[in-house]
Amino acid sequence: MHLVDIHLEKGIAEANRRAAEENAARLHAAGVRAYDLLGAIGSGKTALIERLVPRLTDIGLKAGAIAGDVYGDDDFQRLIALGIPAVNVNTGKECHLDAHLVSHALDDLPLEAIDILFIENVGNMVCPTDFLLGASKRVVVVSSTEGDDVVSKHPMIFRESGIAVVNKVDLAPLVGADLTRMTRDIARYHPGMPVFMTNLKTGEGIGPLLDEILKG
Amino acid sequence: MHLVDIHLEKGIAEANRRAAEENAARLHAAGVRAYDLLGAIGSGKTALIERLVPRLTDIGLKAGAIAGDVYGDDDFQRLIALGIPAVNVNTGKECHLDAHLVSHALDDLPLEAIDILFIENVGNMVCPTDFLLGASKRVVVVSSTEGDDVVSKHPMIFRESGIAVVNKVDLAPLVGADLTRMTRDIARYHPGMPVFMTNLKTGEGIGPLLDEILKG
């Protein structure tokens, strides 16, 4: 049983790695830079896209999005309301997107009309980490309302991301969250990774984050 | 590949079901009533235990706890600070507890000195659903700060639970969450399931929830 398990896991991981490389090559060829947005349910992944898209439009960049959720189209509806091309991906029972699902979503997107593609992963701090999608970079979003021990509990997602966002900083005093602890834990797991403090409800902190994304 | 996958999943599910039944029998024989606490990171699962334990003590009932997390002992430290017997279970990369892990945790608990056992699952809205642990009942905890679409996005966890808690109701206006939508979505997925609105920071709403748990 354990041997089968290990072989199967290796097979799935290897197939995903190949599919992610194919996605990356395809996105590169189409001139699309893609960001894999990770974080728990309600951390602010969709709100981040909502804040970034108008600013990208202002500077002449075209955005697109893939909405990953176990079920439903709540995020997808918010994304198409932005007037950008978007695809909804329901995973059914899976707690993460994988490169194969994303390749089908890419089939349904007008890649030639997209500069920056946001791939919003399923709201989950654990499962998505193991499945690269072919994005240029991973952005992990946590919020103060998840508790200031949220970083400490999830080392891998911070190690595997390139940008961290700490959102809902305005609510930190109300929930008793110590933002210093959160940024210290991020620095411990991934020294040097840029961290941005935001309130995506108002847009506070989005400017420096946009600069970092454009630098990528 | 797919056939192996299906067989393996069936094998794992079947082994977990048997282990869960063994846990249930063992808990029953020891006179322990166990609750499997489900919900996202930061929803308030640990806070719920912190609020319930003193009230249980007041009425002469002894509590115990199992803290499930991917990594670290943040929750475990809060639980032992309550002065109750507790065991920390780190799942490593798994996004849920399973019945086998719980059986080992039961080995390390003084079951004869416990009336009510709280099994705090890994913070996750997806993975724990498929893995029964042998508890008498599942309690799902969501918070308004996760967004009022959090229920809509996760039908299964509500269908599979016996009690629902909507926490951080005080923050709902600040994050623009519609609590009516949340309770309506819960009723849609699991008609008749009791739902309790709480602010576990202050303890608001804990009384009726305690009554429901004692009824069980």
Interface residues (C-beta under 8 A of the other chain):
Chain A: M1 V4 D5 L8 G11 A40 I41 G42 D69 V70 Y71 G72 D74 D75 K93 E94 C95 V122 G123 N124 M125 V126 C127 D130 S143 T145 E146 G147 D149 V150 S152 K153 H154 P155 M156 K168 L171 L174 V175 G176 K201
Chain B: M1 V4 D5 L8 G11 A40 I41 G42 D69 V70 Y71 G72 D74 D75 K93 E94 C95 V122 G123 N124 M125 V126 C127 D130 S143 T145 E146 G147 D149 V150 S152 K153 H154 P155 M156 K168 L171 L174 V175 G176 K201
